[in-house]
Amino acid sequence: MDLAPERAVDVALYWQQWKLDSPSLAAVAEAVGRAAGRALGR
């Protein structure tokens, strides 16, 4: 239930992979970062 639809709440989200050294995961992280930047207009 949205109690205040006219108000936005910013929530910081973090992608963590610091203990996993994987080229595949690095590629996914890069793709997620690029897509998020485009979606957020950055």
Secondary structure by P-SEA (a helix, b strand, c coil): ccccccbbbbbbbbbbccccccaaaaaaaaaaaaaaaaaacc
